[in-house]
Amino acid sequence: MSDDTRPWPQAGRERMILPSPIGRIGTGAHDPEAELVASMDDQHVFMMGDNPALPRMPEKPTLLDFYRYRFGAITVRHLLGAAKRALDDGRSDHVVMACLLHDISNGCLLRPDHGYWGAQLVAPYVDPEVAWAIKYHQALRYVPDAAVGYRYPESYHRFFGPDYQVPAYLQRDAEYARNHPWYMTARLVTLYDIYFFDDTAQEVNPDFFEALVARNFRQPAEGLGHDDSPSSHMWRTMIWPNNFL
């Protein structure tokens, strides 16, 4: 059955969306849960499954389908640009893949501790060195390394203020990473991690990386989110981000 002919779930009812708490807590935004629960009746249900407001994912989603249909435009440009810069410089597949995936959690999942979330998200499907570099690039972004020409990002002064203090866990993990055999893989990710407002590179189509992904990403036959890996639930969350449960 094609994407266009698959039936939409909960047909004939108004499907209510309750935003996830992680995106609301601490913002001062109104919590609509009690009101929505009180609105339930034969014609009002909580959304489960495909949301017509979003591009419909293929029945067996691939990695690049998430770049096409789920990740925000800024994240897509950032990831593809970082990977293209690494590729143009002749970096290894491990480095290029880590650049392609390093901020994957920011695309449609979670921003806090994105390196840690992103590493768990892709770990079942990539070489351990790639997942390791994704995890530790987050901590290493805050730590200069004059030997490779990496400075604390000027943009972080704008993001967080000039008096921001890096949390102890990031300092700890950066120190651990500095003494690890895969240090340079993660460090190279930080060097190619140029923010969109500082990047003037030409935009890249996700299809450009099909061969790289085919070599370095273990695509499940059932489709991401439909296999039984330790992170398949995270891919399902991005397929159906508005599910009530």
C-alpha positions in Angstrom: 0.0 0.0 0.0 1.4 3.4 -1.0 1.9 6.3 1.4 -1.0 8.1 -0.4 -3.5 5.3 0.1 -2.8 4.1 3.7 -5.8 5.0 5.8 -5.4 7.7 8.5 -5.9 6.5 12.0 -8.8 7.6 14.2 -10.8 8.6 11.2 -13.9 10.8 11.7 -12.8 12.1 15.1 -11.1 15.3 16.2 -7.6 14.2 17.3 -6.2 16.3 20.3 -2.5 16.8 20.8 -1.0 17.1 24.3 2.5 18.5 24.1 5.2 16.5 25.8 6.1 17.9 29.2 9.8 18.1 28.3 9.0 20.9 25.9 6.8 22.9 28.2 8.1 22.6 31.8 9.8 25.8 32.9 8.5 27.9 30.0 5.5 29.3 31.8 3.3 27.9 29.0 -0.2 26.7 30.0 -0.6 23.0 30.7 -3.7 21.9 28.8 -3.8 18.3 30.0 -6.8 18.6 32.4 -8.8 20.6 29.8 -8.1 18.1 27.0 -8.9 15.1 29.2 -12.2 16.7 30.1 -12.9 17.2 26.4 -12.8 13.5 25.5 -16.0 12.0 24.1 -17.1 10.0 21.0 -15.8 12.7 18.7 -12.7 13.9 20.6 -9.7 11.5 21.1 -6.0 11.9 21.8 -3.8 11.5 18.7 -2.1 8.2 18.1 -0.3 7.5 14.8 0.3 9.6 11.7 -0.4 13.3 12.0 -1.7 14.7 8.7 0.1 18.0 9.5 3.4 16.2 9.1 5.0 14.6 6.0 4.1 10.9 6.1 7.0 8.6 6.7 7.5 5.6 4.5 6.4 2.3 5.9 10.0 1.2 6.3 11.9 4.4 7.1 15.6 4.7 6.3 18.0 7.1 8.0 17.9 9.6 5.2 14.1 9.6 5.4 14.4 11.4 8.7 16.5 14.1 7.1 13.8 14.5 4.4 10.7 14.3 6.5 11.3 14.9 10.2 14.4 16.9 11.0 14.1 20.7 11.1 15.6 22.6 8.3 18.3 24.2 10.4 19.5 20.9 11.7 19.5 19.3 8.3 21.6 22.1 6.8 23.9 21.9 9.8 24.5 18.2 9.7 24.8 17.9 5.9 27.2 20.9 5.8 29.4 19.5 8.5 29.6 16.1 6.8 30.4 17.6 3.4 33.2 19.7 4.9 34.7 16.6 6.5 34.3 14.6 3.2 35.9 17.4 1.2 38.9 17.3 3.5 39.4 13.6 2.9 38.4 12.5 6.4 37.6 8.8 7.2 34.1 7.4 6.9 34.0 7.3 10.7 34.6 11.0 11.0 32.2 11.9 8.2 29.4 9.7 9.6 29.9 11.2 13.1 29.6 14.7 11.5 26.5 13.6 9.6 24.9 12.3 12.9 26.4 14.4 15.7 23.3 16.7 16.3 20.7 14.1 15.2 18.8 14.4 18.5 18.3 18.1 17.9 16.5 17.4 14.7 13.2 16.0 16.2 13.8 14.5 19.6 15.6 16.4 22.5 18.1 19.2 22.7 19.3 18.8 26.3 22.3 16.5 26.4 21.9 16.0 22.7 25.3 14.3 22.3 24.3 11.6 24.8 20.9 11.1 23.3 22.2 11.1 19.8 24.8 8.4 20.6 22.2 6.1 22.1 19.9 6.7 19.1 22.4 5.5 16.5 24.6 3.1 18.6 22.8 -0.1 17.3 23.4 0.9 13.7 26.9 2.4 13.5 30.5 1.5 14.4 31.2 2.1 18.1 33.7 4.8 17.3 31.1 6.8 15.5 28.6 6.6 18.4 31.5 7.4 20.9 32.4 10.5 18.9 28.8 11.7 18.9 28.5 11.4 22.6 31.8 13.1 23.5 31.6 15.9 20.9 29.2 17.6 23.2 31.6 17.9 26.1 34.6 18.7 23.9 32.8 21.6 22.3 33.4 23.5 25.5 37.1 22.7 25.8 39.7 24.5 23.6 42.6 22.5 22.1 45.3 24.8 20.7 47.1 21.8 19.2 44.4 21.4 16.6 43.3 25.0 16.4 40.1 24.6 18.3 38.9 27.5 20.4 35.9 27.9 22.7 33.1 29.0 20.3 32.4 32.7 20.2 28.7 31.8 19.5 28.6 30.2 23.0 29.1 33.6 24.6 26.0 34.7 22.7 24.1 31.6 23.5 24.8 31.3 27.2 26.5 34.6 28.2 30.2 35.2 28.8 30.1 34.1 32.5 28.6 30.7 31.8 30.2 27.9 33.8 30.5 24.5 32.1 28.8 21.8 34.3 31.1 19.3 36.1 29.8 16.3 34.2 30.9 17.9 30.9 34.3 18.8 32.3 34.6 15.2 33.5 33.7 13.7 30.2 35.8 16.1 28.2 38.8 15.1 30.3 38.0 11.4 29.8 37.7 12.0 26.0 41.1 13.8 25.9 42.8 10.6 27.0 40.9 8.2 24.8 42.2 6.5 21.6 39.2 7.9 19.7 39.7 11.5 20.9 40.6 12.9 17.4 37.4 11.5 15.9 35.3 13.5 18.4 37.6 16.5 18.2 37.3 16.6 14.4 33.5 16.7 14.8 33.9 19.8 16.9 36.1 21.4 14.2 33.5 20.8 11.5 30.6 21.8 13.8 30.0 25.3 12.3 26.7 26.8 13.2 24.3 27.7 10.4 24.7 31.5 10.9 28.5 31.2 10.5 28.3 28.8 7.6 28.2 30.1 4.0 28.6 26.7 2.4 26.3 25.6 -0.4 23.3 23.5 0.8 23.6 19.8 0.3 20.9 17.3 -0.6 20.6 14.2 1.7 20.8 12.0 -1.3 24.5 13.0 -1.7 25.3 10.8 1.3 23.5 7.6 0.2 26.7 5.7 -0.6 28.3 6.7 2.7 25.2 5.7 4.7 25.0 2.4 2.8 28.6 1.6 3.9 28.3 2.8 7.5 24.8 2.5 8.7 23.1 -0.9 9.5 19.7 -0.2 8.1 17.1 -2.6 9.6 15.0 -4.4 7.1 11.8 -3.6 9.0 12.6 0.1 8.9 14.0 2.3 11.7 11.5 2.3 14.6 10.0 -1.0 13.6 12.9 -3.2 14.5 13.7 -4.3 18.1 16.9 -2.5 18.8 17.6 -0.7 22.2 16.8 2.6 20.5 13.9 1.7 18.2 11.5 3.5 20.5 13.4 6.7 19.9 13.0 6.5 16.2 9.3 5.7 16.7 9.0 8.9 18.8 10.2 10.9 15.8 7.9 9.1 13.4 4.9 9.8 15.7 6.0 12.8 17.8 2.4 13.7 18.7 1.3 10.4 20.1 -0.5 10.7 23.5 1.3 7.5 24.8 
